Structures are given as C-alpha cells and as structure tokens.
C-alpha cells in the first residue's frame, strides 16, 4: 500500500542520513577546523587512486598516458578553521555592541521625536 511505501522511504532516507552523519563524524569532519582540514587532505590524496580503481572496476579504459597529461589538482590556501573563527568573531563582535547601539538609536529616536514636537 501507499502508506507502507511512504514509511519505508522514510526509513531508508533516515538511515542514509544517519549513515552520512556517522561517516562525517568518524572522519573528523564534525570536529575542530584542524581535524576538518586533515580530513580534506586525506580525501584529496585518496581521490585519484579511488577514481582509477572505480573506472577499472566498471570496465572503462583509462590510459596512464592520459592520466599524466591531466593538470594537477589545484592547491588551495584555504583554512576552514580560520574562516570559521573569523565568522564567529564577527558575529560575537556584533552581538557585544548590540545593546550599546540599541541605546544610541533609542536616544536618537527620542531626540528626533522631541524636535518634531517643538
């Protein structure tokens, strides 16, 4: 029936989502920024051999001459931990001055209203 099909789809999707979260946690992607950067380096190192193995498994012919002519993967000077920390610092700085700004804007509003009433 339709209800059984919908519930089985829900269970399958929930299982896949749970497995994805578990793998991300197990690989260190949900840890600190340095753990995430280390996991990214591991993935970049493991990806070319995995693609070679996958293509040979399904029967695609990959010539080593073609592999040597491909450009190397770009090197990124991007630190997830630095970007995350910068974002957190920006948000915290904005939240720390929010009460002061609210008081300033309130005083300006009252002053404006008093000037209109005069």
Biopython code that builds the backbone (N, CA, C, O; Angstrom):
import numpy as np
from Bio.PDB.StructureBuilder import StructureBuilder

atoms = [
    (1, "UNK", "N", (0.836, -1.187, 0.000)),
    (1, "UNK", "CA", (0.000, 0.000, 0.000)),
    (1, "UNK", "C", (0.876, 1.244, 0.000)),
    (1, "UNK", "O", (2.095, 1.181, 0.164)),
    (2, "UNK", "N", (0.213, 2.366, -0.189)),
    (2, "UNK", "CA", (0.934, 3.641, -0.283)),
    (2, "UNK", "C", (1.569, 4.004, 1.056)),
    (2, "UNK", "O", (2.682, 4.528, 1.094)),
    (3, "UNK", "N", (0.868, 3.729, 2.152)),
    (3, "UNK", "CA", (1.399, 4.080, 3.469)),
    (3, "UNK", "C", (2.661, 3.287, 3.781)),
    (3, "UNK", "O", (3.615, 3.834, 4.334)),
    (4, "UNK", "N", (2.675, 1.999, 3.430)),
    (4, "UNK", "CA", (3.863, 1.178, 3.652)),
    (4, "UNK", "C", (5.027, 1.676, 2.810)),
    (4, "UNK", "O", (6.168, 1.710, 3.271)),
    (5, "UNK", "N", (4.732, 2.064, 1.567)),
    (5, "UNK", "CA", (5.774, 2.576, 0.682)),
    (5, "UNK", "C", (6.354, 3.877, 1.223)),
    (5, "UNK", "O", (7.571, 4.063, 1.206)),
    (6, "UNK", "N", (5.496, 4.787, 1.706)),
    (6, "UNK", "CA", (5.965, 6.056, 2.256)),
    (6, "UNK", "C", (6.797, 5.843, 3.513)),
    (6, "UNK", "O", (7.829, 6.490, 3.692)),
    (7, "UNK", "N", (6.356, 4.940, 4.385)),
    (7, "UNK", "CA", (7.110, 4.712, 5.617)),
    (7, "UNK", "C", (8.447, 4.038, 5.321)),
    (7, "UNK", "O", (9.443, 4.333, 5.982)),
    (8, "UNK", "N", (8.483, 3.148, 4.348)),
    (8, "UNK", "CA", (9.760, 2.517, 4.011)),
    (8, "UNK", "C", (10.712, 3.540, 3.380)),
    (8, "UNK", "O", (11.917, 3.498, 3.630)),
    (9, "UNK", "N", (10.186, 4.446, 2.574)),
    (9, "UNK", "CA", (11.029, 5.512, 2.019)),
    (9, "UNK", "C", (11.589, 6.383, 3.133)),
    (9, "UNK", "O", (12.751, 6.787, 3.088)),
    (10, "UNK", "N", (10.755, 6.672, 4.140)),
    (10, "UNK", "CA", (11.201, 7.481, 5.268)),
    (10, "UNK", "C", (12.324, 6.776, 6.028)),
    (10, "UNK", "O", (13.317, 7.403, 6.396)),
    (11, "UNK", "N", (12.164, 5.484, 6.259)),
    (11, "UNK", "CA", (13.177, 4.722, 6.986)),
    (11, "UNK", "C", (14.476, 4.657, 6.184)),
    (11, "UNK", "O", (15.560, 4.806, 6.747)),
    (12, "UNK", "N", (14.374, 4.440, 4.892)),
    (12, "UNK", "CA", (15.575, 4.367, 4.050)),
    (12, "UNK", "C", (16.297, 5.711, 4.027)),
    (12, "UNK", "O", (17.516, 5.769, 4.185)),
    (13, "UNK", "N", (15.548, 6.781, 3.831)),
    (13, "UNK", "CA", (16.174, 8.114, 3.797)),
    (13, "UNK", "C", (16.782, 8.468, 5.153)),
    (13, "UNK", "O", (17.875, 9.030, 5.219)),
    (14, "UNK", "N", (16.077, 8.140, 6.228)),
    (14, "UNK", "CA", (16.612, 8.403, 7.568)),
    (14, "UNK", "C", (17.875, 7.613, 7.826)),
    (14, "UNK", "O", (18.817, 8.126, 8.430)),
    (15, "UNK", "N", (17.909, 6.362, 7.372)),
    (15, "UNK", "CA", (19.104, 5.530, 7.541)),
    (15, "UNK", "C", (20.283, 6.094, 6.764)),
    (15, "UNK", "O", (21.405, 6.128, 7.270)),
    (16, "UNK", "N", (20.033, 6.535, 5.539)),
    (16, "UNK", "CA", (21.108, 7.126, 4.735)),
    (16, "UNK", "C", (21.628, 8.417, 5.372)),
    (16, "UNK", "O", (22.835, 8.660, 5.400)),
    (17, "UNK", "N", (20.720, 9.232, 5.877)),
    (17, "UNK", "CA", (21.150, 10.477, 6.528)),
    (17, "UNK", "C", (21.956, 10.171, 7.786)),
    (17, "UNK", "O", (22.984, 10.800, 8.037)),
    (18, "UNK", "N", (21.495, 9.214, 8.568)),
    (18, "UNK", "CA", (22.234, 8.824, 9.770)),
    (18, "UNK", "C", (23.599, 8.276, 9.436)),
    (18, "UNK", "O", (24.578, 8.583, 10.116)),
    (19, "UNK", "N", (23.679, 7.461, 8.387)),
    (19, "UNK", "CA", (24.973, 6.920, 7.974)),
    (19, "UNK", "C", (25.909, 8.027, 7.504)),
    (19, "UNK", "O", (27.106, 7.986, 7.788)),
    (20, "UNK", "N", (25.378, 9.013, 6.791)),
    (20, "UNK", "CA", (26.207, 10.129, 6.325)),
    (20, "UNK", "C", (26.759, 10.927, 7.497)),
    (20, "UNK", "O", (27.926, 11.318, 7.492)),
    (21, "UNK", "N", (25.922, 11.167, 8.501)),
    (21, "UNK", "CA", (26.387, 11.898, 9.685)),
    (21, "UNK", "C", (27.441, 11.081, 10.428)),
    (21, "UNK", "O", (28.442, 11.626, 10.891)),
    (22, "UNK", "N", (27.212, 9.771, 10.539)),
    (22, "UNK", "CA", (28.186, 8.922, 11.228)),
    (22, "UNK", "C", (29.529, 8.935, 10.508)),
    (22, "UNK", "O", (30.569, 9.057, 11.154)),
    (23, "UNK", "N", (29.528, 8.811, 9.183)),
    (23, "UNK", "CA", (30.778, 8.810, 8.420)),
    (23, "UNK", "C", (31.478, 10.158, 8.563)),
    (23, "UNK", "O", (32.696, 10.212, 8.729)),
    (24, "UNK", "N", (30.714, 11.240, 8.501)),
    (24, "UNK", "CA", (31.321, 12.571, 8.664)),
    (24, "UNK", "C", (31.952, 12.703, 10.041)),
    (24, "UNK", "O", (33.049, 13.248, 10.169)),
    (25, "UNK", "N", (31.270, 12.210, 11.075)),
    (25, "UNK", "CA", (31.818, 12.275, 12.434)),
    (25, "UNK", "C", (33.040, 11.379, 12.559)),
    (25, "UNK", "O", (34.038, 11.772, 13.164)),
    (26, "UNK", "N", (32.972, 10.180, 11.994)),
    (26, "UNK", "CA", (34.063, 9.220, 12.090)),
    (26, "UNK", "C", (35.313, 9.730, 11.377)),
    (26, "UNK", "O", (36.428, 9.451, 11.817)),
    (27, "UNK", "N", (35.144, 10.471, 10.288)),
    (27, "UNK", "CA", (36.282, 11.006, 9.542)),
    (27, "UNK", "C", (36.819, 12.305, 10.143)),
    (27, "UNK", "O", (37.828, 12.826, 9.666)),
    (28, "UNK", "N", (36.176, 12.832, 11.165)),
    (28, "UNK", "CA", (36.662, 14.044, 11.812)),
    (28, "UNK", "C", (36.147, 15.323, 11.190)),
    (28, "UNK", "O", (36.661, 16.400, 11.489)),
    (29, "UNK", "N", (35.146, 15.233, 10.334)),
    (29, "UNK", "CA", (34.638, 16.438, 9.674)),
    (29, "UNK", "C", (33.808, 17.299, 10.610)),
    (29, "UNK", "O", (33.653, 18.495, 10.366)),
    (30, "UNK", "N", (33.275, 16.722, 11.665)),
    (30, "UNK", "CA", (32.454, 17.491, 12.591)),
    (30, "UNK", "C", (33.251, 17.958, 13.796)),
    (30, "UNK", "O", (32.684, 18.524, 14.731)),
    (31, "UNK", "N", (34.549, 17.731, 13.788)),
    (31, "UNK", "CA", (35.411, 18.145, 14.891)),
    (31, "UNK", "C", (35.888, 19.573, 14.700)),
    (31, "UNK", "O", (35.184, 20.425, 14.158)),
    (32, "UNK", "N", (37.103, 19.801, 15.162)),
    (32, "UNK", "CA", (37.669, 21.146, 15.046)),
    (32, "UNK", "C", (38.064, 21.419, 13.595)),
    (32, "UNK", "O", (38.030, 20.522, 12.753)),
    (33, "UNK", "N", (38.433, 22.645, 13.320)),
    (33, "UNK", "CA", (38.827, 23.036, 11.972)),
    (33, "UNK", "C", (40.078, 22.310, 11.506)),
    (33, "UNK", "O", (40.209, 21.997, 10.323)),
    (34, "UNK", "N", (40.996, 22.039, 12.423)),
    (34, "UNK", "CA", (42.214, 21.320, 12.035)),
    (34, "UNK", "C", (41.893, 19.876, 11.666)),
    (34, "UNK", "O", (42.508, 19.316, 10.758)),
    (35, "UNK", "N", (40.930, 19.266, 12.365)),
    (35, "UNK", "CA", (40.524, 17.907, 12.005)),
    (35, "UNK", "C", (39.857, 17.898, 10.625)),
    (35, "UNK", "O", (40.082, 16.984, 9.832)),
    (36, "UNK", "N", (39.044, 18.908, 10.342)),
    (36, "UNK", "CA", (38.403, 19.009, 9.034)),
    (36, "UNK", "C", (39.419, 19.218, 7.927)),
    (36, "UNK", "O", (39.293, 18.636, 6.850)),
    (37, "UNK", "N", (40.425, 20.046, 8.181)),
    (37, "UNK", "CA", (41.464, 20.284, 7.178)),
    (37, "UNK", "C", (42.269, 19.015, 6.931)),
    (37, "UNK", "O", (42.640, 18.726, 5.793)),
    (38, "UNK", "N", (42.540, 18.258, 7.990)),
    (38, "UNK", "CA", (43.260, 16.990, 7.835)),
    (38, "UNK", "C", (42.433, 15.988, 7.033)),
    (38, "UNK", "O", (42.977, 15.269, 6.194)),
    (39, "UNK", "N", (41.129, 15.933, 7.281)),
    (39, "UNK", "CA", (40.251, 15.040, 6.522)),
    (39, "UNK", "C", (40.209, 15.452, 5.052)),
    (39, "UNK", "O", (40.156, 14.592, 4.172)),
    (40, "UNK", "N", (40.232, 16.755, 4.776)),
    (40, "UNK", "CA", (40.257, 17.232, 3.391)),
    (40, "UNK", "C", (41.543, 16.811, 2.690)),
    (40, "UNK", "O", (41.509, 16.401, 1.530)),
    (41, "UNK", "N", (42.678, 16.910, 3.382)),
    (41, "UNK", "CA", (43.949, 16.481, 2.798)),
    (41, "UNK", "C", (43.928, 14.973, 2.511)),
    (41, "UNK", "O", (44.422, 14.532, 1.473)),
    (42, "UNK", "N", (43.361, 14.191, 3.422)),
    (42, "UNK", "CA", (43.268, 12.741, 3.198)),
    (42, "UNK", "C", (42.400, 12.444, 1.980)),
    (42, "UNK", "O", (42.732, 11.576, 1.173)),
    (43, "UNK", "N", (41.285, 13.168, 1.847)),
    (43, "UNK", "CA", (40.385, 12.940, 0.717)),
    (43, "UNK", "C", (41.060, 13.321, -0.597)),
    (43, "UNK", "O", (40.905, 12.617, -1.595)),
    (44, "UNK", "N", (41.804, 14.419, -0.611)),
    (44, "UNK", "CA", (42.494, 14.829, -1.825)),
    (44, "UNK", "C", (43.568, 13.824, -2.217)),
    (44, "UNK", "O", (43.823, 13.623, -3.404)),
    (45, "UNK", "N", (44.196, 13.195, -1.238)),
    (45, "UNK", "CA", (45.219, 12.195, -1.538)),
    (45, "UNK", "C", (44.595, 10.888, -2.008)),
    (45, "UNK", "O", (45.182, 10.194, -2.838)),
    (46, "UNK", "N", (43.428, 10.540, -1.498)),
    (46, "UNK", "CA", (42.801, 9.251, -1.813)),
    (46, "UNK", "C", (41.941, 9.289, -3.071)),
    (46, "UNK", "O", (41.634, 8.238, -3.634)),
    (47, "UNK", "N", (41.551, 10.461, -3.516)),
    (47, "UNK", "CA", (40.608, 10.547, -4.635)),
    (47, "UNK", "C", (41.157, 10.012, -5.957)),
    (47, "UNK", "O", (40.471, 9.200, -6.577)),
    (48, "UNK", "N", (42.341, 10.404, -6.439)),
    (48, "UNK", "CA", (42.812, 9.875, -7.730)),
    (48, "UNK", "C", (42.930, 8.342, -7.770)),
    (48, "UNK", "O", (42.496, 7.744, -8.755)),
    (49, "UNK", "N", (43.504, 7.667, -6.734)),
    (49, "UNK", "CA", (43.529, 6.202, -6.789)),
    (49, "UNK", "C", (42.132, 5.586, -6.763)),
    (49, "UNK", "O", (41.897, 4.557, -7.398)),
    (50, "UNK", "N", (41.217, 6.199, -6.044)),
    (50, "UNK", "CA", (39.858, 5.665, -5.986)),
    (50, "UNK", "C", (39.173, 5.769, -7.346)),
    (50, "UNK", "O", (38.455, 4.853, -7.748)),
    (51, "UNK", "N", (39.384, 6.860, -8.047)),
    (51, "UNK", "CA", (38.796, 7.018, -9.381)),
    (51, "UNK", "C", (39.396, 5.994, -10.342)),
    (51, "UNK", "O", (38.680, 5.401, -11.149)),
    (52, "UNK", "N", (40.708, 5.788, -10.256)),
    (52, "UNK", "CA", (41.371, 4.795, -11.103)),
    (52, "UNK", "C", (40.798, 3.400, -10.839)),
    (52, "UNK", "O", (40.516, 2.653, -11.776)),
    (53, "UNK", "N", (40.628, 3.057, -9.571)),
    (53, "UNK", "CA", (40.079, 1.738, -9.220)),
    (53, "UNK", "C", (38.635, 1.600, -9.696)),
    (53, "UNK", "O", (38.243, 0.552, -10.208)),
    (54, "UNK", "N", (37.853, 2.652, -9.527)),
    (54, "UNK", "CA", (36.442, 2.603, -9.921)),
    (54, "UNK", "C", (36.296, 2.443, -11.426)),
    (54, "UNK", "O", (35.478, 1.648, -11.889)),
    (55, "UNK", "N", (37.086, 3.195, -12.198)),
    (55, "UNK", "CA", (36.975, 3.098, -13.651)),
    (55, "UNK", "C", (37.432, 1.731, -14.152)),
    (55, "UNK", "O", (36.865, 1.213, -15.115)),
    (56, "UNK", "N", (38.441, 1.137, -13.522)),
    (56, "UNK", "CA", (38.862, -0.205, -13.941)),
    (56, "UNK", "C", (37.824, -1.243, -13.524)),
    (56, "UNK", "O", (37.659, -2.256, -14.205)),
    (57, "UNK", "N", (37.133, -1.010, -12.433)),
    (57, "UNK", "CA", (36.105, -1.954, -11.968)),
    (57, "UNK", "C", (34.918, -2.010, -12.926)),
    (57, "UNK", "O", (34.393, -3.089, -13.202)),
    (58, "UNK", "N", (34.491, -0.852, -13.433)),
    (58, "UNK", "CA", (33.318, -0.851, -14.316)),
    (58, "UNK", "C", (33.700, -1.077, -15.775)),
    (58, "UNK", "O", (32.827, -1.149, -16.640)),
    (59, "UNK", "N", (34.982, -1.187, -16.050)),
    (59, "UNK", "CA", (35.402, -1.547, -17.401)),
    (59, "UNK", "C", (35.778, -0.387, -18.292)),
    (59, "UNK", "O", (35.998, -0.588, -19.486)),
    (60, "UNK", "N", (35.859, 0.791, -17.773)),
    (60, "UNK", "CA", (36.307, 1.909, -18.592)),
    (60, "UNK", "C", (37.818, 1.824, -18.732)),
    (60, "UNK", "O", (38.531, 1.451, -17.800)),
    (61, "UNK", "N", (38.276, 2.172, -19.895)),
    (61, "UNK", "CA", (39.708, 2.132, -20.132)),
    (61, "UNK", "C", (40.283, 3.510, -19.828)),
    (61, "UNK", "O", (39.885, 4.514, -20.420)),
    (62, "UNK", "N", (41.205, 3.533, -18.915)),
    (62, "UNK", "CA", (41.885, 4.783, -18.576)),
    (62, "UNK", "C", (43.353, 4.568, -18.858)),
    (62, "UNK", "O", (44.003, 3.747, -18.209)),
    (63, "UNK", "N", (43.871, 5.289, -19.805)),
    (63, "UNK", "CA", (45.272, 5.146, -20.173)),
    (63, "UNK", "C", (46.130, 5.979, -19.233)),
    (63, "UNK", "O", (45.775, 7.100, -18.870)),
    (64, "UNK", "N", (47.249, 5.418, -18.853)),
    (64, "UNK", "CA", (48.135, 6.151, -17.946)),
    (64, "UNK", "C", (48.734, 7.364, -18.639)),
    (64, "UNK", "O", (49.093, 8.338, -17.978)),
    (65, "UNK", "N", (48.846, 7.321, -19.958)),
    (65, "UNK", "CA", (49.366, 8.477, -20.679)),
    (65, "UNK", "C", (48.411, 9.650, -20.511)),
    (65, "UNK", "O", (48.840, 10.788, -20.319)),
    (66, "UNK", "N", (47.100, 9.364, -20.585)),
    (66, "UNK", "CA", (46.117, 10.426, -20.392)),
    (66, "UNK", "C", (46.155, 10.941, -18.960)),
    (66, "UNK", "O", (45.979, 12.134, -18.717)),
    (67, "UNK", "N", (46.385, 10.043, -18.024)),
    (67, "UNK", "CA", (46.433, 10.471, -16.624)),
    (67, "UNK", "C", (47.595, 11.429, -16.386)),
    (67, "UNK", "O", (47.488, 12.358, -15.585)),
    (68, "UNK", "N", (48.719, 11.196, -17.095)),
    (68, "UNK", "CA", (49.879, 12.069, -16.919)),
    (68, "UNK", "C", (49.683, 13.423, -17.580)),
    (68, "UNK", "O", (50.334, 14.394, -17.195)),
    (69, "UNK", "N", (48.785, 13.510, -18.583)),
    (69, "UNK", "CA", (48.585, 14.770, -19.262)),
    (69, "UNK", "C", (47.546, 15.648, -18.565)),
    (69, "UNK", "O", (47.397, 16.823, -18.900)),
    (70, "UNK", "N", (46.843, 15.086, -17.613)),
    (70, "UNK", "CA", (45.865, 15.899, -16.888)),
    (70, "UNK", "C", (46.585, 16.900, -15.999)),
    (70, "UNK", "O", (47.642, 16.591, -15.450)),
    (71, "UNK", "N", (46.031, 18.086, -15.853)),
    (71, "UNK", "CA", (46.675, 19.061, -14.970)),
    (71, "UNK", "C", (46.547, 18.603, -13.510)),
    (71, "UNK", "O", (45.603, 17.898, -13.152)),
    (72, "UNK", "N", (47.484, 19.002, -12.697)),
    (72, "UNK", "CA", (47.408, 18.604, -11.295)),
    (72, "UNK", "C", (46.235, 19.307, -10.605)),
    (72, "UNK", "O", (45.757, 20.351, -11.047)),
    (73, "UNK", "N", (45.804, 18.705, -9.533)),
    (73, "UNK", "CA", (44.713, 19.325, -8.775)),
    (73, "UNK", "C", (45.213, 20.622, -8.163)),
    (73, "UNK", "O", (46.357, 20.691, -7.713)),
    (74, "UNK", "N", (44.377, 21.647, -8.137)),
    (74, "UNK", "CA", (44.820, 22.934, -7.600)),
    (74, "UNK", "C", (45.061, 22.843, -6.097)),
    (74, "UNK", "O", (44.384, 22.104, -5.383)),
    (75, "UNK", "N", (46.022, 23.597, -5.649)),
    (75, "UNK", "CA", (46.324, 23.672, -4.224)),
    (75, "UNK", "C", (45.612, 24.892, -3.654)),
    (75, "UNK", "O", (45.765, 26.006, -4.155)),
    (76, "UNK", "N", (44.846, 24.671, -2.618)),
    (76, "UNK", "CA", (44.094, 25.755, -2.002)),
    (76, "UNK", "C", (44.781, 26.193, -0.730)),
    (76, "UNK", "O", (45.131, 25.367, 0.114)),
    (77, "UNK", "N", (44.972, 27.483, -0.592)),
    (77, "UNK", "CA", (45.468, 28.043, 0.658)),
    (77, "UNK", "C", (44.275, 28.546, 1.449)),
    (77, "UNK", "O", (44.153, 29.735, 1.741)),
    (78, "UNK", "N", (43.407, 27.621, 1.785)),
    (78, "UNK", "CA", (42.160, 27.957, 2.462)),
    (78, "UNK", "C", (42.094, 27.170, 3.754)),
    (78, "UNK", "O", (42.173, 25.941, 3.752)),
    (79, "UNK", "N", (41.953, 27.866, 4.828)),
    (79, "UNK", "CA", (41.860, 27.203, 6.122)),
    (79, "UNK", "C", (40.432, 27.316, 6.629)),
    (79, "UNK", "O", (39.979, 28.413, 6.956)),
    (80, "UNK", "N", (39.715, 26.202, 6.700)),
    (80, "UNK", "CA", (38.346, 26.262, 7.224)),
    (80, "UNK", "C", (38.291, 26.793, 8.644)),
    (80, "UNK", "O", (37.353, 27.500, 9.010)),
    (81, "UNK", "N", (39.296, 26.454, 9.446)),
    (81, "UNK", "CA", (39.266, 26.904, 10.842)),
    (81, "UNK", "C", (39.417, 28.421, 10.935)),
    (81, "UNK", "O", (38.762, 29.057, 11.761)),
    (82, "UNK", "N", (40.281, 29.011, 10.089)),
    (82, "UNK", "CA", (40.438, 30.468, 10.114)),
    (82, "UNK", "C", (39.158, 31.165, 9.666)),
    (82, "UNK", "O", (38.745, 32.161, 10.259)),
    (83, "UNK", "N", (38.536, 30.633, 8.618)),
    (83, "UNK", "CA", (37.298, 31.240, 8.134)),
    (83, "UNK", "C", (36.190, 31.115, 9.167)),
    (83, "UNK", "O", (35.446, 32.067, 9.404)),
    (84, "UNK", "N", (36.079, 29.951, 9.777)),
    (84, "UNK", "CA", (35.051, 29.737, 10.797)),
    (84, "UNK", "C", (35.288, 30.685, 11.967)),
    (84, "UNK", "O", (34.356, 31.331, 12.446)),
    (85, "UNK", "N", (36.551, 30.767, 12.432)),
    (85, "UNK", "CA", (36.858, 31.630, 13.565)),
    (85, "UNK", "C", (36.582, 33.088, 13.234)),
    (85, "UNK", "O", (36.101, 33.825, 14.095)),
    (86, "UNK", "N", (36.870, 33.526, 12.016)),
    (86, "UNK", "CA", (36.611, 34.906, 11.615)),
    (86, "UNK", "C", (35.112, 35.184, 11.639)),
    (86, "UNK", "O", (34.681, 36.250, 12.080)),
    (87, "UNK", "N", (34.320, 34.227, 11.164)),
    (87, "UNK", "CA", (32.872, 34.396, 11.181)),
    (87, "UNK", "C", (32.330, 34.459, 12.598)),
    (87, "UNK", "O", (31.474, 35.291, 12.900)),
    (88, "UNK", "N", (32.815, 33.596, 13.461)),
    (88, "UNK", "CA", (32.372, 33.598, 14.858)),
    (88, "UNK", "C", (32.770, 34.908, 15.525)),
    (88, "UNK", "O", (31.975, 35.491, 16.263)),
    (89, "UNK", "N", (33.991, 35.380, 15.276)),
    (89, "UNK", "CA", (34.440, 36.644, 15.872)),
    (89, "UNK", "C", (33.588, 37.808, 15.390)),
    (89, "UNK", "O", (33.257, 38.692, 16.180)),
    (90, "UNK", "N", (33.227, 37.828, 14.113)),
    (90, "UNK", "CA", (32.400, 38.910, 13.575)),
    (90, "UNK", "C", (31.019, 38.910, 14.219)),
    (90, "UNK", "O", (30.510, 39.962, 14.607)),
    (91, "UNK", "N", (30.416, 37.735, 14.332)),
    (91, "UNK", "CA", (29.085, 37.651, 14.940)),
    (91, "UNK", "C", (29.140, 38.055, 16.406)),
    (91, "UNK", "O", (28.274, 38.796, 16.872)),
    (92, "UNK", "N", (30.141, 37.583, 17.138)),
    (92, "UNK", "CA", (30.251, 37.921, 18.553)),
    (92, "UNK", "C", (30.522, 39.417, 18.755)),
    (92, "UNK", "O", (30.017, 40.021, 19.702)),
    (93, "UNK", "N", (31.314, 40.006, 17.867)),
    (93, "UNK", "CA", (31.566, 41.443, 17.965)),
    (93, "UNK", "C", (30.278, 42.224, 17.742)),
    (93, "UNK", "O", (30.010, 43.199, 18.444)),
    (94, "UNK", "N", (29.476, 41.795, 16.763)),
    (94, "UNK", "CA", (28.210, 42.481, 16.502)),
    (94, "UNK", "C", (27.255, 42.313, 17.680)),
    (94, "UNK", "O", (26.565, 43.259, 18.060)),
    (95, "UNK", "N", (27.211, 41.118, 18.257)),
    (95, "UNK", "CA", (26.318, 40.902, 19.402)),
    (95, "UNK", "C", (26.784, 41.657, 20.640)),
    (95, "UNK", "O", (25.955, 42.083, 21.444)),
    (96, "UNK", "N", (28.082, 41.830, 20.809)),
    (96, "UNK", "CA", (28.572, 42.514, 22.002)),
    (96, "UNK", "C", (28.265, 44.008, 21.980)),
    (96, "UNK", "O", (28.100, 44.612, 23.040)),
    (97, "UNK", "N", (28.185, 44.624, 20.788)),
    (97, "UNK", "CA", (27.882, 46.049, 20.720)),
    (97, "UNK", "C", (26.393, 46.311, 20.494)),
    (97, "UNK", "O", (25.972, 47.467, 20.447)),
    (98, "UNK", "N", (25.600, 45.262, 20.354)),
    (98, "UNK", "CA", (24.170, 45.440, 20.066)),
    (98, "UNK", "C", (23.440, 46.230, 21.153)),
    (98, "UNK", "O", (22.676, 47.132, 20.810)),
    (99, "UNK", "N", (23.631, 45.943, 22.446)),
    (99, "UNK", "CA", (22.915, 46.745, 23.452)),
    (99, "UNK", "C", (23.295, 48.224, 23.410)),
    (99, "UNK", "O", (22.433, 49.090, 23.562)),
    (100, "UNK", "N", (24.572, 48.516, 23.205)),
    (100, "UNK", "CA", (25.023, 49.911, 23.131)),
    (100, "UNK", "C", (24.409, 50.603, 21.924)),
    (100, "UNK", "O", (23.929, 51.733, 22.021)),
    (101, "UNK", "N", (24.427, 49.926, 20.796)),
    (101, "UNK", "CA", (23.827, 50.504, 19.588)),
    (101, "UNK", "C", (22.333, 50.722, 19.766)),
    (101, "UNK", "O", (21.801, 51.738, 19.319)),
    (102, "UNK", "N", (21.657, 49.793, 20.405)),
    (102, "UNK", "CA", (20.214, 49.939, 20.624)),
    (102, "UNK", "C", (19.934, 51.173, 21.479)),
    (102, "UNK", "O", (18.997, 51.919, 21.197)),
    (103, "UNK", "N", (20.736, 51.394, 22.520)),
    (103, "UNK", "CA", (20.556, 52.585, 23.368)),
    (103, "UNK", "C", (20.813, 53.855, 22.568)),
    (103, "UNK", "O", (20.075, 54.832, 22.692)),
    (104, "UNK", "N", (21.862, 53.842, 21.745)),
    (104, "UNK", "CA", (22.174, 55.019, 20.941)),
    (104, "UNK", "C", (21.037, 55.335, 19.972)),
    (104, "UNK", "O", (20.633, 56.489, 19.836)),
    (105, "UNK", "N", (20.527, 54.307, 19.303)),
    (105, "UNK", "CA", (19.447, 54.520, 18.350)),
    (105, "UNK", "C", (18.171, 54.970, 19.051)),
    (105, "UNK", "O", (17.418, 55.779, 18.509)),
    (106, "UNK", "N", (17.923, 54.454, 20.246)),
    (106, "UNK", "CA", (16.746, 54.882, 21.008)),
    (106, "UNK", "C", (16.863, 56.346, 21.396)),
    (106, "UNK", "O", (15.898, 57.104, 21.289)),
    (107, "UNK", "N", (18.051, 56.743, 21.848)),
    (107, "UNK", "CA", (18.248, 58.150, 22.240)),
    (107, "UNK", "C", (18.092, 59.062, 21.021)),
    (107, "UNK", "O", (17.492, 60.132, 21.124)),
    (108, "UNK", "N", (18.622, 58.650, 19.879)),
    (108, "UNK", "CA", (18.469, 59.450, 18.668)),
    (108, "UNK", "C", (17.001, 59.556, 18.266)),
    (108, "UNK", "O", (16.544, 60.613, 17.831)),
    (109, "UNK", "N", (16.266, 58.455, 18.414)),
    (109, "UNK", "CA", (14.835, 58.464, 18.085)),
    (109, "UNK", "C", (14.059, 59.398, 18.987)),
    (109, "UNK", "O", (13.220, 60.162, 18.509)),
    (110, "UNK", "N", (14.328, 59.352, 20.311)),
    (110, "UNK", "CA", (13.640, 60.252, 21.239)),
    (110, "UNK", "C", (13.979, 61.709, 20.939)),
    (110, "UNK", "O", (13.110, 62.579, 20.985)),
    (111, "UNK", "N", (15.254, 61.968, 20.629)),
    (111, "UNK", "CA", (15.662, 63.322, 20.305)),
    (111, "UNK", "C", (14.927, 63.808, 19.035)),
    (111, "UNK", "O", (14.470, 64.950, 18.986)),
    (112, "UNK", "N", (14.817, 62.962, 18.038)),
    (112, "UNK", "CA", (14.109, 63.290, 16.811)),
    (112, "UNK", "C", (12.644, 63.592, 17.096)),
    (112, "UNK", "O", (12.082, 64.554, 16.571)),
    (113, "UNK", "N", (12.022, 62.744, 17.948)),
    (113, "UNK", "CA", (10.608, 62.946, 18.295)),
    (113, "UNK", "C", (10.408, 64.261, 19.057)),
    (113, "UNK", "O", (9.443, 64.984, 18.812)),
    (114, "UNK", "N", (11.328, 64.564, 19.983)),
    (114, "UNK", "CA", (11.232, 65.818, 20.734)),
    (114, "UNK", "C", (11.370, 67.013, 19.804)),
    (114, "UNK", "O", (10.671, 68.013, 19.971)),
    (115, "UNK", "N", (12.262, 66.920, 18.831)),
    (115, "UNK", "CA", (12.425, 68.018, 17.874)),
    (115, "UNK", "C", (11.184, 68.200, 17.008)),
    (115, "UNK", "O", (10.861, 69.326, 16.629)),
    (116, "UNK", "N", (10.487, 67.120, 16.691)),
    (116, "UNK", "CA", (9.253, 67.226, 15.903)),
    (116, "UNK", "C", (8.128, 67.874, 16.711)),
    (116, "UNK", "O", (7.319, 68.630, 16.174)),
    (117, "UNK", "N", (8.090, 67.568, 18.002)),
    (117, "UNK", "CA", (7.010, 68.089, 18.856)),
    (117, "UNK", "C", (7.196, 69.572, 19.129)),
    (117, "UNK", "O", (6.193, 70.264, 19.307)),
    (118, "UNK", "N", (8.402, 70.105, 19.174)),
    (118, "UNK", "CA", (8.654, 71.512, 19.488)),
    (118, "UNK", "C", (7.980, 72.446, 18.572)),
    (118, "UNK", "O", (8.109, 73.661, 18.724)),
]
sb = StructureBuilder()
sb.init_structure("model")
sb.init_model(0)
sb.init_chain("A")
sb.init_seg("    ")
for serial, (resi, resn, name, xyz) in enumerate(atoms, 1):
    if name == "N":
        sb.init_residue(resn, " ", resi, " ")
    sb.init_atom(name, np.array(xyz, "f"), 0.0, 1.0, " ", f" {name:<3s}", serial, name[0])
structure = sb.get_structure()
